[in-house]
Amino acid sequence: MTEETILQGLKEIFATINPKQNLEQITMDSSLAEDLGLDSLTLLLLSMSIETRFDIRIEQGVQFDRVADVVKYIAVRNDGK
């Protein structure tokens, strides 16, 4: 799975979490909190959605700052799937 495919999947998740979000403004460098406005509850929802969508388990205590962090985490766990 390429980073671009993962990013597209994340954008689809963001669209369900926050339908008002302009998906074209979401880049690998986007900050989850500052640029996308995700609070702790929304980050939990994001994590659960990622686990379902990408069939992975996000380990307890893992924290993401930027979209790139999420994409890389998913890519490593999906390696070989």
C-alpha positions as CSV (number, residue, x, y, z in Angstrom):
1,M,0.0,0.0,0.0
2,T,1.5,3.3,-1.1
3,E,1.6,6.4,1.1
4,E,-0.7,8.1,-1.5
5,T,-3.3,5.4,-1.1
6,I,-3.1,5.6,2.7
7,L,-3.4,9.4,2.5
8,Q,-6.5,9.1,0.3
9,G,-8.0,6.7,2.8
10,L,-7.3,9.1,5.7
11,K,-8.9,11.9,3.8
12,E,-12.1,9.7,3.5
13,I,-12.0,9.2,7.2
14,F,-11.5,12.9,7.9
15,A,-14.5,13.6,5.6
16,T,-16.7,11.5,7.9
17,I,-15.3,12.9,11.1
18,N,-15.5,16.5,10.0
19,P,-17.6,17.0,6.8
20,K,-16.8,20.7,6.7
21,Q,-13.0,20.0,6.4
22,N,-11.5,21.0,3.0
23,L,-9.8,17.7,2.1
24,E,-7.6,19.5,-0.5
25,Q,-5.9,21.3,2.4
26,I,-4.9,18.1,4.1
27,T,-1.2,17.3,3.3
28,M,1.4,15.1,4.8
29,D,2.7,18.1,6.8
30,S,-0.7,19.0,8.3
31,S,-0.8,19.1,12.0
32,L,-3.7,17.0,13.4
33,A,-4.4,19.5,16.3
34,E,-3.4,22.9,14.8
35,D,-4.2,22.5,11.1
36,L,-7.1,20.1,11.3
37,G,-8.5,21.1,14.7
38,L,-8.7,17.5,16.1
39,D,-9.2,17.4,19.9
40,S,-8.6,14.3,22.1
41,L,-12.1,12.8,21.5
42,T,-11.8,13.3,17.7
43,L,-8.3,11.7,17.8
44,L,-9.8,8.7,19.5
45,L,-12.5,8.4,16.9
46,L,-9.8,8.8,14.2
47,S,-7.8,6.0,15.8
48,M,-10.8,3.6,15.8
49,S,-11.6,4.5,12.2
50,I,-8.0,3.9,11.1
51,E,-8.0,0.5,12.8
52,T,-11.2,-0.5,11.0
53,R,-10.3,0.9,7.6
54,F,-6.8,-0.3,7.5
55,D,-7.2,-3.5,9.5
56,I,-4.4,-2.6,12.0
57,R,-4.1,-2.2,15.7
58,I,-2.8,1.1,17.1
59,E,-0.8,0.4,20.2
60,Q,-1.8,2.1,23.4
61,G,0.2,5.2,24.0
62,V,1.0,6.0,20.4
63,Q,0.6,9.6,19.6
64,F,0.5,11.3,16.3
65,D,1.4,14.9,15.6
66,R,1.1,15.2,11.8
67,V,-0.7,13.4,9.0
68,A,2.7,12.0,7.9
69,D,3.1,10.3,11.3
70,V,-0.2,8.5,10.8
71,V,0.6,7.5,7.2
72,K,4.0,6.1,8.2
73,Y,2.5,4.1,11.1
74,I,-0.1,2.6,8.8
75,A,2.4,1.8,6.1
76,V,4.7,-0.1,8.5
77,R,1.8,-2.1,9.9
78,N,0.4,-2.8,6.4
79,D,3.7,-3.9,5.0
80,G,3.1,-7.2,3.3
81,K,-0.7,-7.1,3.4
